[in-house]
């Protein structure tokens, strides 16, 4: 048999075809791998305690995220289709997965400003149980830092309602620490403070100084001499820029902002608020995000009554329309009417049942601003479609805000304005009904029931105190609401906040207005879906829903099945914002 000789050109063509075929197969495999990589999730969470807050998927078995977006919510078998070789898989076990917490009201810059101050808070926030404890803390700081005569020593968080003496420290108390170094202490509410003689002198305040509008310099009995305790706008006369002015320096803000962001993240918060911000601070936050990406979102509300730092109406509308820029956006304006119930400066229609020290007769406190000027400004914002959040604690303050809303939209169908009543502490039943008609959103300072519930019983009597933060009444009237901590007044502890709204237990163990308690699910809704609604962000946040932002929190256990009295003890295990882990225990 004759064998055919294969010539080189034929052999070359055969091997070329083999090589070409192999190349095609290899490219197909690589393409398949690429398709697999492009459709696989970055992270998948499996478990039986996933709380989606999405009514269409109440009990999913899995959640998958890719990049900054939730791409799958459903059963386990469906999620496995999203699993690739590089996917992080988290088996939750007894742990729970929930949407990221939304800070419905707080002061980011306030927190950043006090991180290096003396903590004069009472337990469980700080160590001070009596005035001498505070004086010791101040002495320790002075000894450690050796400040000069022009350097201020500043403390925060003292609470006269919890100190053994049940009174404010005065200049006489603080002078025992130093008569030469200016010392100022911020009350836990942020609405009062106390200063030593050196601080008053540095601020130019003496017996000839008149009380500012919306503020009071408390005096010694039978004298015009200030005793060091200051209320509301008088606090600014003493402290000036000592507290916040340094934060306008970008380098100083960057030095404290990252620490503050980590602090919020440790409580499961993925959206932070700065109520009453300076727009210059927003610029600094954007710069910070360029250099040290924040991951979480930052929403600022411009302080509306300070003309020096305020943007015009048109500038505000432009900035609000810009939305998020480097995780930072302008949400609207923050307005203020009155003071605080724990400081007994909340503006009431009926007298307090126990007055601040030194005040006799019927006392209802006072507005911090001229009511007519406030109303005119609020109406201007509302008619221009600018979101308004407004500090209103007492029922007289709430009345004024509601009147402004009603007048702004008189004679027309009320639009979807979502004006927020910040704190809404001493809110009457008829005001809850009126809020529904006016499409307003109360944001209740629900932590008050624990921290100051016993104090409110003294200040307002049993009936009014029982109606503090009337969340259940809001639900009954179809009023959307949120709850908040007003940090730095109290830490941004969202589990304690939920616990307070669910249990309404005071420090003494008394149940304050049991009829206003809400369920754990309703409390969780208020700090997730409710918060997103308040921010006009319900289309992108607040629930574990496909297409929404990947903001999630892993909890140590399920708050909906745990004993309600233990909710405050549930640990934050991991916080994920925009798909990135920003805190992990």
N, C-alpha and C positions, 0 to 999 in steps of 0.2 A: 504494500500500500504506500502510495506516495503522500508524503506530508506536505501540506502547503506552507510555504514560508511566509511568516508574517513580517511584512516590511516595517521599518521604523515609523514611517508616516501613519500607517494604520494603527500601530501600537500607541503612538502618541495621541491619536484622536480618541482611542478607547479609554486611555487613562484620563484624558482631559474630561471626557464625559462622566467618568466615575468621580473625579474631583468636583466637577460642576454639580453633580447630583448630591454629593456629600455636603457641598456648600449650601445648597438649597435646603437640605434637611436640617443642617445646623442653624441656618438663619430662621427657619420655621420654628425650631425649638427655642431659639433665643427670643423670637417674637412672642411665642407662647408664654415664655417666662416673663417677658416685659409686660404682656397683657395681664398676667397673673399678679405681677407686682403693682401694676397700675390700678387693679380692682381690689386688691387686698386692703384690709384695715390696718391702721397703725396699732390700735388697741381694741381688744374685745373683753368685755366684762360679762361673766356668767354668774348667775346666782338666783336664789329664790326670794331675795329681799330687795329687789329693784323697784324703787318707787318713782314712776315716770312723771307723775303729776299731769299726765295726758289722759283724759277720760276715755279716749278711744283705745288706749293700751294700758289698762290699769295694773297689770301684773306681768310684765315681760320677763323672759328668762335670760335675755342677753341684750347688750348694747354695744355697738361697734362705732368707732370714730376713726376718721381719716383726716389728717391735717387739723384744721380748726372746726370741723363739721361732724355732726352726728350723721352717720350714713345708714345705720340699721338699728331698729328696735323691734324685738319680737321673740320668737321661740329659739331654742338652742340650735336646732337643725338648720334653720335659716341663717343664723350667724356664722355657722361653720363654713358656709360658702364664701365668707369674707376673710377667712383665716389663711394667711400666707406664712412662709417660712420665717419672715422677720416680724410677724405680728406679736405684740406683747399680749399675752393671755393672762387675765386675772380671774381666778376662781374666788369668788367672794365668801363662800361658806356662810357663816352666821352674820357677816358684815352686810351693811346696806349701801346701796348706791342711790344717790338723789341728785337733783339739779343743783348747781352752784348757788350759794346764798347771795342775795342781793341786799346791799346796805341801803335801806330806804331813807334813812336820814342820819347824817353824822358829819364830822368835821375833820377831814383828813389832815389839813394843815394844823388844826388844833392838836391832833395827836403828834404830828411831827415836831411841833413846837415844844411839847412838854417832855419828850423822851429823856432829856437831860436835866429836868427839874427835880426837885425834892418831892417824893411821893408822900403826902401828908394825909392820905385817905385812911378811912377806918376799915376794919375787916368786913368782907373778905378781900377787898381790893388792895388795902394797905395796912400798916401796923398801928396807926394812931387810935388809941382808945381814950386818951385824955389830952388836955392842952400841954401838959409837961412832956408827953411823948413827942409832940410836934416840935417843941422847943429843943429837945435833945437831937432830933433829926436835923434841925437847922444848924445847931452847933457843930454837929459832925461834918456837915457839908462845908461850913466855913473853915473848920480846922483842916479838912482835906484839901480844899482848893485855895485857901488864903486869898480871897478876893480883895481888890483894892477898894478905896472909899467910893470910887465911881462905878464899881461893878455891882450889879444887883444880884441878890439871891432870891430866887423865885421858887415857890412851892405850889402844888396843886392838890385839889381833892379833899380839903378839910370839910367836915360835915358837922355843923353845930347840933344837928338832931341826934347824932350818934356819939358825940363826945360826952364823957361822964358829967361835965359841967353844964351840958345842954345850952351852951352859948357860943357866940363867936369870940375867938381870941381878939384882943384889942391891941392898940399901939403899945399899951403898957406891958402886955404879955411879950410882945415881940422885942420891945426895948431891952428885956432881960437878956436877950441873945446878943444884940448889938444896937447901940445908939448912933453908930457911925456908918455902918454899911446898910444901904437901902434893902429892906426885906419886904416882899409882897407875897401874899398867899391867895390863890384863886379858890373860891368856894367850889364845892363839888358840882354845883349847878352851872357854874360859869357866869352866873348873873350877879354874884356878889364877890367881895374880897375883903382883905384886911391888910393894912400896911403899918410899918413902924414909923417912928418920928422922922428918921432919915429919909425914908421913901416919900413921905408927905412933903417934907421940905424940898426934896429934889424936884417934886412935881409942882411946887409953889402953892401948896394948899395949906391954908390956915383958917383962923376964925373969921376972916373977912371974905373967904371964898363962898360964893353963892352956889346953891344946888343947881346943877344943869337941868335942862328940860329932860324929863324921863329918867332922872337919877336922884340919889340922895346921899349926902355925906352925913352919916350918923354923928351926933354930938353927945358930949357929956351932959348929964341932966343939969338943967338950969344954966347952960353955957352954950356959946357958939363954937367952942373949941372941938374940932373933929376928934372922935375917939379911935379913928383908924379904919372903922368898918364902912364900906362903900357899897352902894346898890346900883345895879343896872348901868346907865350911861356914865355915872360917876366913876365906875371902874376904869373907863378909858381915860378919864382925867388924871388918874394916878399912874396907870401902867403905860399909857401912850404906846409907843412902838417897841417897848422893851421885850414884849413877848413875841410879837409876830414880825416886827420890822426886820430882824436879822434873816428871816426866811425869804425875804425878797432878794437876798444874795444867792444867786444860783448855786454857787459852790457849797454854801452852807445847807441849802435845801437838799441837794443831791446827797450830802453826807448823812442826812437823817431820813430821807424819803425811802431809800431801799430798806432800811431797818423797819420803817413804819409799814411798808407794803408786806414784808414778811410777817409782821405782827397780825395784820388783817387775814393773810392767807392761812395762818395757823388756826383760825376760827372758821374756815371753810368759805370765806367771802371771795367772790369772783368779780363783783362790781362794787366799787367804792364811791361814796358821795363826799363832796366837799361843799357843804351848805354855807353860803355867804362868802364865797371865794373872791379873790382879786384876780382879774383876768391875767395880770402879769404872772401870777403863780401857775396858771394853765400853760403859759408859754414855757415856763421852767420845767413843768412836768413833761411836756413834749420833748424838750431837750434831754431830760433824764431818760426817756423811753428810747431815744436814738442811741444813747450810749449803753444803757442797761435796760434791755427790753423788759417791760413790766408784766406782760402777758395779761394781767387782769385789766379791767376797764375802769376808767376814772371819769366821773361825771361831776362837773362843777356848776353851781348856781350862783350867779353874780349877786353880791350884796347890793340891793337895789336902792337903798336910801343914802348911800355914800356917794355924793356927786363927784367927788375927787377921783374915785377909781372906776366909776361907772361908764359903760359903753352907752352910746346913744341907742334909741329904739331901732334904727335901721342897722346899726352895727351888730346889735344883739340878734336881730332876725337873720342876718347874714351868717354869724357865727353858729347859731343854732342849726341853720340849714346845712352847714358844712358837715355835720355829723362827726363821727370819730376820725380824728387825725392822730396817728401814733397812739392809739388806745385812749385818747383824751377827747372829750367833747364838752361843749357848753349845753347844759340842759334847760336853762331858763334863768329866772331870778329868784332870789331868796329875800323875803320881807319879814319884818318883825313887828309885833304889836305890844306884847307884854313880857313879863318875867317868868319866874318859875314857882310852881307850887311848893317845892321843898324849901325854897328860899322865902316863901310867903310874899312873893311879889307878883303872882299871877293875878290878872285884873278880873275881878268878880262883879256880878250884879248884886249879890247878897253878901253881907259881911262875913268875914272869917269868924269861926267860933273860938279861936285862940290867936291873938295878935302877935306880931313880932315884938321883941323886947323893947320897952320904952314907949309903946304906942297905946293910947287909951281910947275907948269909945269904939263906934262902928268903923271898921276898916275894910276897905275893898281893894286896896293897892291902887295901881294906876297904869295908864298906857305909857309905853316908852316913846311913843311918837304922837304928834298931833293927829287926832282922828280924821279931821277933814283933809289934811295933807296926805295921809296914808290912803284914804279912799280915792282921792283924785289920781294918785300914782298907780294904785292897783287897777283902777278902771282903764287907765291908759295902756297898761301892759296887756290886760285881758282883751281889749278891743283890737289890739294889734297881734293877737294870736300867740303871745309869748307865755310859755308855761310859768306859772307862779307856784312856789311853795312858800308857805307863810307860817311863822312861829306864832301860835295862838294857844295858850294853855288854859286861861280862865274863860268862863262863859261869856263875859263882856267882850273879850277879845275875839272870840269865835263869832259873836253877833256882828261885830264890825266887819270882819272878813266876809261873812255871808251877805251882809248888806251891800258890800262892794260888788260881789259877784252878781247879785240880783239886779243892781242898778246898771252894771256893765252890759247886761243882755236884756234889759227891759224892753218889752214889746216885740221880741223876736224869739225864735226857737233857740233854746240853749244849746250851743255847740258842744263838741266833745273836748272840753277844756282841761279837765282833770286837775283842777286847782287843789293843791294838797294842804290840808290843815295839819301842820306839824305839831305833834304832841297831843293836841285835842284832849287834854287830861280831864278837866272838869266840864265835860260836854253834857248838856242837859238832854233828856229824852226827846223833847221837841226839836232840838237842834240836829239830832240824828235823823229824824224824819225830814227836816229841811235840807239836810245834806243830800238825801236821795233826790229830792226835787231839783236841786241846783247842780246835780252831777259832780259833786265834790268828793274828794278822796281823803278821809282822815287817816293819818299815820300815827298810830297810838304808841306812846312811850310805855309799852307794856311792862318793862322792867320796874316801873315805879311801884307796882303792887308789892314786890318783894322789898326793894330798897327803902321805900318811904311810905308804904301803906299804913303802918302804925302812926306815923307822923301826920298823914293826911286825915286820919280819924280825929286827931286833935284839932287840926286846922280848919276842917270843913264840916265836922259832925258825921255821924254814921251814914245818913242817907246819901249825901253828896259823895262821900268817900267810897261807898259801895258802887257808885256809878263811874269811878275813875276808869279810863280806857274801856269804854263800853263796846267791846268787840262783838259780843253776842247780839246786842241790840242792833248793831250795824248789819249783821247777817240777816236778822229778822226783817229789816227794812230794805234789803237789797242794795246796801251801800258797800261798794268795794273799798277795802281798807288794807293797810299794811301795818307792821309793827317794827319798832327800831330800838336801838340802844343809845342813840345820841352821843356816841363816842366823841370826845374823851370823858363825858360825864360818867359813864360806866364803860367797862371794857366791851369790845365788839363780840361778846360771847353769844353766838346765835342759839346754841342749845339751851343756855340759861334763859334767853329771851323767850324761846318757845315754851320752856317749862313754866315761866312766869305767866304767860297768857293762858296756858292750860290749867294751872293749879291755883293761881292768884293767892298764893300763900305769902304772908308777911314774914318779917324776921322773927316775930314772936310766935309764929305758927298759926296765926289767925287767918281764916279764909275771907278775903276781902271781896264782898259782892259775888257769892258763888253763882248767882244767876248770869253773870257775865263771863263765865268760863267757856272756853271753846275746846274743840277736840284737837288731838295731836295732828290730824290731817289738815284741819282748818288753819292751825298755827303754821304748819309747814307750807301750806299754800300761800300764806301771807308773806312769807320771806322768799318765795320763789316766783310762782306765777303772779301773785299779787304785786310783788315788787316790779316785775317786768311790765305789768300793766301801768303802774304808776309812772314809769319812765317812758311810756309809749314804745316799749321794746318787746311787747308780747309776741311779735312775729319771729323773734330771733333768740329769746332767752326764756327761762322760767320753767321749762319742762324738758324731758328727755324725748325729743321728737325729731324724726328724720328731717334734716335740713337746718336745724337750729345749731347755734354755737355750742361747741363742745366744752361747756362749763359743767363740771361734775364734782361731787364730793363723796368720798367713801367714809361711812360712819362705822363705829365699832359694833353697833347693833341697830336693829330696826326701831325707830322711834314710835312707829304706829302700833307695834305689838309689845313694846316694853311697858313696864309699870310706869304710868305717867309721872309719878313722883321722882323717878330716876332719870328722866329725860335730860336734865342738866348735867348728868354724869357721863353721858355718852360721848366717847372720844371722837375727835376728828382724826381719821387715819391718813387721808390723802386729799389734797385739793388740786384740781385740774382746771386750768383756765385756758381757753383757746386751744385745747388739746395738749397743753403742756403741764407737767407736774410742777406746781409752784410751792407745795408743802408736802412733806411726807414724814410721818412719825416713825 
